[in-house]
Amino acid sequence: MGTKVTFVELTTYEGVLPLATGYLQAYASQDPEIAAECSFEIVSRNVESDRDAIAEELIGRDSDVYAVSCYLWNMGTTKWLLEELHRERPDARIILGGPQVMNHLAKYVPPERENIVVCNGEGERTFYAYLKQVISGTMDLRAVQGLSFWENGQVVTTPKAERIKDLTEVPSPFLTGVFKEREYSFAILETNRGCPFNCGFCAWGAATNDKVYKFDDDRVKQDITWISENGFHSIFIADANWGIGPRDVEFTEFIVACKEKNGLPYRVDVASAKNRPDRTARITQVFVDGGMVTSQTISLQSMDQDTLNQIQRSNIRLSAYITLQQTLRERGINSNVELIWPLPGETLQSYRKGIAELCRLSAEVIITYPQLLLHNTPIYEQRDVFGVRTARVPSEIAEAEIVVSTRWVDSAEYELGVWYSYIVQAFYNVRSLYYLANYLDRAGVMAFEDFFASAVEYFQGRLDTHVGQHFAESVKNLGNYDIRDSGLVAHMVLHAHRGEFDATVADFVRRQPWWSRDPLARAAFELDLIARPYIYDEPMRLPDYEFEHVAYEPIDEYRGTVTVPAEVGGLLAALDMPTYDGPPPERLLITHGPKRKKPLNDKWSLHTATLYCQGIFICQREYIPTFEAAPPEG
């Protein structure tokens, strides 16, 4: 074989199957000439691996063609690798693809490097046509649709390749032998391509894929079977809207059936359909019953209608999300609501108000992600109209631009919003002051938004604490970009600095104007101290605090009885005892059971610990304590 082709994928996690690369190889290999002339190999490495070692490996492959997948999370390392390849293999041909480089040749390729081209859009047809030119020796790149390249100092962009409407045209890389058995542990599955929505922050439907085309039902089931039989622990379904059609329920049931037969995969992640709460809830229930998921993500992005209009998301019903959240809560299934800050149209006031509304709806976990300015999205194209200003995440690996101001939010308000999200994480998500915040809001003493805002002001002045210092440094250095950041906060608040945090929040509440005059608020705070969860499997222990309104009697290292005022017992029952039917309980049994928690391993690095915490904290019911009415004493 005369032409050696190396695919390069730098992934965010270890062991991720490079599906995009698999498609390219399987599609091109259908041509007998390419199958006879080309040899293919895949270099798939975690993006945080030693980049010198990756460069040495790629150079050592001595390939004729390098096909590189480019994403926001790997573009820093990718650009460095391109320089290394240029120095050591200046005659090699390189084709770049992926959402970060699509339509952006001039940003990433200097004019003198005519050996590097960029694929604009869906890759199979373009890569195949490009490879045909390579092996022919003519290199008439103008004959290849969907390319950008330099020619005599000018950018040449050929007409877009037509999307593949009949996906049977693309062979399965699973079934055609592209992937070796048990080579990877995290599978990616695609059952359709495209997204009918045009959300401003997302390139999925905005760039080229506004219409959805489907893979054949039997093909999908064969892929699922192969994945289940070949040692994959996890599967990510890469459809934009899992549950958009009735067949997704059937596929869900088939995945669970394969897991029951083969033991794997034991975890699945999906991006759920936007307007089908009934079908989404049904799918989630099937996965939960099959032991494959413990939480359902609800991607709200904003609770403000003007914001949803600005980002072209008005055709996605807000009511559908609220219905889904309520349905999951009724069924006892974990849910986590995702927001993005700051989107066009969102103000600091509307953002705070939206979170308060979610708290009143008893949303279990509310996660705010930074707005990434992604190439090829409507917001990117209208960034001047929206007044978007960004800051680069300090990273040699990624190339992430975080939106730090808009027409509606200046940089100071942006920072306050990030502080606010951290307080919600520490006080509400991991339940440090969960009952107190709910009591104050329901009693009309202090609304959620005012309570959290007061906590922001307080913690901005407590940089002498580990948690306050982390918040401040993260706001300054864009630390909320890291996917593990919420896990790190949970680790700090619930374990590493638990005692210090107890003392800090006690000082915070004592400074509030309602503290001295409201014994029920003090009782709710004391309940929070006792009910504060443990994210690792460890015995319950009382904090160093003088309890006056709530009494606790231990039964064993995980269980005890807690006596509370009836008003606080009624609040607790309304929030956490959905099947309780009776007068407000004043004496309760609390159990800090191990559930699916793991003990902290002394050999774990902080990186490993925060990944564990990130995975479990969104599955709130897996680590918070449970309550039941206790029989009267005596």
N, C-alpha and C positions, 0 to 999 in steps of 0.2 A: 504494500500500500504506500503510495507516494506522498500523500498529504496528511500530516498529523494535526489534529484539531484538539485543543484543550479548552474545555469549559471551566470557567472560574466563578464560583459562588461563595461569597463571604456572608455567613448567616449569623443571626443574633443569638442562637442557641446551638449547643453541641448536638450533632446527630440529626440535623434537619435534612430531610430528603429534598434534593434540588429539582423540584418538579418542572420549573420553566426550562431548565437545561435538558431534562429528559424529553420534553416535548420537541425541542429543536432537533435533538439527535434522532428520535424516532421518526419525525417527519422527513428529515433529509435522507435518512437511510432507506426510505421507500424507493428511491431512485437507484437502480442497479449500478449505474456508473459511479455514483457517490459511495455506495456500499462497497464497491470494489476498490475505489481509489483512496478512500479516506479511512483513517483510524481515529477513533474517538476515545477520549478519557476525560474524567471529571475530577477537578480539584475543588472539593467542598470543605471549607474550614470555618471554624468560629471566628468572627471578626476580631475578637480580642486575643487571638493567638499571636505568637511572635511573628511580626510581619517580616522580619529578616529571613526567618525560616520559610515563610510562604514564598517570598521572592526567590530564594535559592531553589526551592522546589520548582517553581514555574520556569525559571531560566534553565534548570536542569532538564526539563521536559523537551527542550529544543524543538518546540512546535512551530509549524508553519502558520497556524491561525490560533489566536487566543480570542475566545468569545466570553466577554465579561458582563455579569449582571450587576447593575449599578442602582443602589438604593440610598436613600438619605442616611441610613444607619451605617453604611460601609464606605461612603464616598471619599472620606478623608484618607483611609487606607488605600482605596482603589487608585486615587490620584498618585499616591506615593509609589504604588506598584507599577503604574504606567511609566513613571520616570525610570524605575529600575529596569523594566523591560526595554525601554528605549535605549538605555545606555548599553545593555548587554546583548539585546536582540533587535537592533534597529531595522532589520529587514523583515522581521515578522509582521504579519498582518493581524490587525486587532479590530474586532467589531464590538462596540459597546451597545448595550440595550438596557431597558428598565426605565422606570418613571423619573429618575433623577436626571438622566441625560437626554431623554426623548425631546427633540426639538431644541436642543441646547448645545449643538456641536461647538460653536465658537467659544462657549464658556469653558469647555474642558479640553479642547484639542487645539494646539497652536497651528497656524496656517502651513508651516513647513512640514507637518506630519501627515502627509497624504496617505500614509499606510493605515491610518486610523479612521474608521467610519462609525456613524451612529445610526442605529435602527430606530425609526420613529413609528411606534405603534406595535401592534400584534406581531410577534416575531417569526412564526414558522415559515410563512411564504417568503418573507424578506431574507431570512438567514439562508434558506434553501437556494434562492436565486443568487445570493452573494457567493455562496460556496461553489455553485456551478461556474461562476466567473473565475473564481480562484483556480479551480482544477483545469479550466479551459486555457488559462494563461493569457487570455485577452484582456481581462479586467476592465470591461466596459461597464463601469459602475452606473452610468446613466441609464442602462437597461434594467437596473434593479429598482423596483418600486419600494418606497418607504425608507430611503437612505438619505443621510446628509454626509457630505465629505468636502474636503478642500481640494480645489483644482486651480493651479496657477494663482494662488492667493485669494481666490473667491470661494465663497460657500455655495455648494451645489446641493439642492434638495430636490429629490425626484418626487413624482406624484405618489400619494399615499397608496399603499397596498389595500385592496378591498378586504374587508373583514371576512373571516371564514364563517359562513352561515351554516354549512352542513359540517358539524364537528366530527362526523365519522371520517372526514378527511385527515384528521389527526390521530395517528395510531396511539394506543396506550403504551406509555413507557414502562408500565408495570408488566404488561402481558407480552411485550416484545423483547424482554431481556435486557433493557437498558440498565436497570438497577439490579445489583446482585442481592441474593437472599441475605437478609439480616445485616446488611451493610449500614443501614441507618435505623434510628429508633423513633423518630418523630416524622410521621407521614403527613403529606399535604394532598388533599383530594379536591378535585374540581368536578362538579356535575353540570355546571353551566358557565357561560361567560357573559358578562355585561351587567349593567345596573340601570333600571328605568329612572332613577332619580339623578338630579344634577346639583347635589349639595356643593356649596361654594368652596368648602375647605378640602374637598375630596377629588382625586383624579380618577376615581373608579368609573363613574358615569359621565364625568364632565369632558374627558378627553376624546375617547373614541367609542366607548362601549355603552351607548345609551339604550341599545336594544339587547335583549337577552336571547341567547341561543343555547340549546341544550345538547348535552351528550346523550346518547342512546341509553335507555333504562338498563338493558342487559350489560352494556359496557360498564356502566357505573357499578353495578352489582359485582361484576367480575373484578373490577379494581378493588372494591371493598373487601372481597374475599381474599385477594392476593395480599392486601395489607394485613388482614387479620391472621393469615397463615404464615406470615414472614417476620414475626417478632417485633412489630411496631407497638410501643407502649402507648403512644398518643397519636391522635389524628386531628389535624386542623382542616376544616372544610372551608375552602377558599372562595366559596360563593359569596356574592355581595349581600344576598338576602335569603338565608336558609329558612325555608318555610313559605317562600313566595308562591309555591304551587303545591297541590295535594300530594304529588309524588314524593315530596320531601318527607312527609310523614312515613311513607312506605320505606324510603331509604333509611330513615331513623330506626325503624323497627328492624330492618335488615342488619344494620350495624350492631344493634344490641344482640340480635340472634347470633351473629358471627362471634361476638365477644363471649356469649354463653357457651358456644361450641368450642372455641379455640383458646379462650382465656384472655385474649387480647383483641383490640386495644382496650385499655382500662380507663382512658380519658379521651374526651372529645371537646373541641372548642369550635364555636360557630359565630358568624355574624348574622344575627337574626333578621327576619323580614320586618320591615318598618311599619306596615299597616295591617298586620294579621295577628292581633293579640290572642285570638282563640287558637289558631294553629300553632303559634309560637309556644303558648302555654302547654298545649298537648304534646308537642315535640319535647319540651323540657321535662314534662312528667315522664315520658317514655325513657329518656336518658337517665333521669334520677332513679326511676325504678330499676333500671339496668345497671345502676352503680357507676355510671360513666361521667356524670356531672353532678356537682353539688351547688352550683350557682348559675343564674341566668343574668347576663349583661343586658341592660336597657340603655341604649345609646340615645339619650335625649338631646345632648349638646347644649340646649338652652331651654328655659321655661318662658322666655319672653317672645311674644308673637312677632313683634317688630323685628327682632333678631332673626327669627326663623324666616321671615319674609326676605330680609336682606341677603341671607345665604341660600336663597332658592330652596328652602326646605318646607315651604308652606303646604306642599302637597302631601307631606307626611303628618298625619294627624297626631297632635299632642295627646288627645284623648285616648288614642290607641295605646300609647305608652303607659298612661296612668291606669287604664284598665288592666294591662298586663301586670303592672306592679301589684295592683290590688289582688288580682287572681293568684299570682305566685304567693303572696303573703297568706291568703286564705288556705292555700294548699300546703303551707309550711315549707316552701322552697326558697332558698336563698336567692336574693336578687341584688344587683349592684347597679346604680344609676351613674352613667357617665355624662359629664359636662365638659365643655371646652371654654377656656378663658384666655383672652377676651375676643369674642367673635364680633364682626361688624354689627352695629346696632345695639350691642350689649353695653350697658353702663354699670358702674359699680353698684348703684342702687338696685338696678334690675337683677343683677347677678345675686346680690344678697337676698333680695326678695324671693327669687326662684328657689334658692336653697331652703329658705324658711318654709316655702310652700311644700317642698319635698319632705321636710322634717314633719310637717303637719299631716302629710299623707303616710307617715311611718315608713318612708324609704329606709332600707336597712343600712346600705352603704352608699355614700355619695362621693364619687371620685371626680376631681377636676383635673383635666389634662391641659397642658399648655397648647396654644394654637401654633402649629407648625405651618410655616408658609411653604407649601409644597408646589413644586413646578407643575405646570399644565393644569392648574385649577382655576376656577373663575375668580377666586379672591386674588390669586397671584396676578392674573391678567388685569384686575381692577384695583391693584394695590394703591395706586395714587388716588383713585376715586375714594377709596375707603380710608385714606390717610394712614395706611399701614406702615409702621416702622418696626424693624426687627433687630435682634441681637444674636450673634453667633454663639452657640454652645461651645464652651472651651473644651475641644476634643480633637485629638489627632486622628480619631477613628471615624467619627460621624461628620456630617456636614449639615447640621440642623440649625435652621433659622427660626427663632422664637419671636412671635409677635409681642411687642412690649408697649405698643400704643396704637390707637386708631383715632378716627374723628370723634369717637364717643368716650375714649379713655386716654388720659395722658399717662406718662410713665410712672408718676407717683401713685395714681389710682390703680395702675396695673400691679404695682408692688403690693398695695394694700389688698388687692384681690387675691394675690398669691398667699399673703399672710393669712387671709380669711380662710382659704382652702386648707391651710395647715391646721388652723384651729378646729375646723369642722372635722378633719381627720383625727385629731387627738382627742377632742371632746365628744364628738358624736359617733363617728365610725367605730372607734375602738372603745367607746362607751365610758370614757373617763368621767364625764359629767352629763351622762345621757338622761338620767331621771330628773336631775335638777333642771336641765334646760327644758325638758318637757313640762315639768311642773310650773316653772316660771311663765312659760308661754301660755299654757292652758288656764292658769289662774289670772292672767292679765297683768302680772307683776312686771315682766320684762320679756319682750318678744324675742324669738330666736335670733333675728338679725341684729338686734341691739346687744344681746348677750354675747354673741360671737364677736361683734365689733369691739365690745368692751374688753374681751379677752385678747384681741389683737393688740390693742393699746397697751395692755398690761405686759404681755410677753415681749413687746418691742423694748420694754425697759428691763427685761430680765435676761440679758445676755450673759449673766453670770451662771446660768444654768445650761446643762448640756442640750436640752430640748430647745430652749430659746436661742441658743447660739446656732444650732443646726438650722432652725427656721431662717434666721437672718442670713447665714452664709448661703443657704439654698436660694433664697430670693435674689441675692446679689449675683450668684454664679450660675443661675438657671438650673439648679440641681433637680428641679421637678421634671426635667426632661428624662431623667433616668427612670426606666420602667420599674426599678426596684425601690424607688424612693418611698412609696407608701409602706412597703414592707420594712424599710429602715425605721420609719416613724413608729410603726407598731412595735418593733423590736425595742426601741428606746423607751417608749412610754410604758409598755406592759412588762418589760423585763430588765433591760440593762440599767436604766435610770429610774426605775419604778418608785423607789423610796424618795428620791429627790423630787420627782414629779408630784407625788402625793403632797409633799410639803409645799410645793409651789402653787398647786391649785387651791390648797387650803388657804394660803395667804391671799390668793386672788379673790376667793369668794368672801373672805372676811372683810375685804375692802369695799364690797358692794353696798349700796344704800339700803337694800332690803334685808341684809343679813341680820341685823340686831333686832328687827321687828317682826320677822317671819319664821317662827319655829318649824313650820312645815317645809320651808326651803332648806333649813338646816338638816331636817330629817331626810329629805331627798338627797342631800349631799352625802350624808352618812351612809345611806343606802348605796350610793355610787361607789363609795370607798370599799364596801363589802362585796358588791357585785362586780367590781372591776375585773374583767376576764384575764386569764392567763393564756398567752398564745403558744406557750410550750406546755408539755405535760409536767406539772409541778404542783406540790401541795398548796392549798389555800393558806394564806397567812394574813392576819390583821395588820393594817398599817399603824404606824406610830401616831395615834390620834385619840383624843379623849372623847369618847362617844357619850352623848347626852340624850338623844332622842330615839336611837335605834339600838337594840340589844342583839348580840350574837352569841350563840352557844354552839361550840363545835361538837360534831358527832364523830367524825374521823377526819383524815387529812383532806378529804374532798368535800365533805358535807357538813351542814350545820343548820340550826334553826335561827331565823331572824325575826324579831318582833318590831313592828313598825306602827305608826299611827294609821288609823283606818283610811284616812284620805290618801296617804302615800301607798298603802296597800291596794287601794282601788286603782290608782294610777299604774302601779306595777302590773296588776291583773289586766288592765286595758291594753297595755303595751306588749306584754310578754306571756300572757296566759289565755290564748284565744278560746280554749274550750272551757274555761272556768265559768261557772254559772252559780253565783251565790252572792252573799253580802261581801263588802270589801274585806279581804283577808288581812288580819293583823298579825298572824303568826304563820310563817312560811318555812318550808324546807328548801334550802338552796343547795344545789349540787354543782360543784366545779369539776365535772367529770373529765376524764382524758379524751373521750370521744375519738376523733381522728388526729388529735394532737400528738406530736412527738416530743420526747425530752430533748433539751439542748445538748448536742454532742460536743464534747470538749475539743474534738478534732475538726469541727466545722470552722471554716473561715467566716469572717463577717459577711463576705459575699454570699456564701452558702446559706448562712442564717437568714439574711434579708430576702433571698429568693424563696426560702421556705415560708417566711412571714408574709411575703407578697402573695404567695399562693393560697394561704389559709385565711388571711384576714378578710378577703372578699367573700369567703364562705362562712359568714358570721355565725350561723347556727352550729358550726362545727367547733367553736371554742368559747362562746359565751355561756354563762351558767344557766341552768334551768331552775324554775320555781314551781312549787305546788303547795297548795294549802296544807298546813301541818295541823294535826289534831290538837285540841286545847290541852294545855298542861294539866297533868294529873289525870 
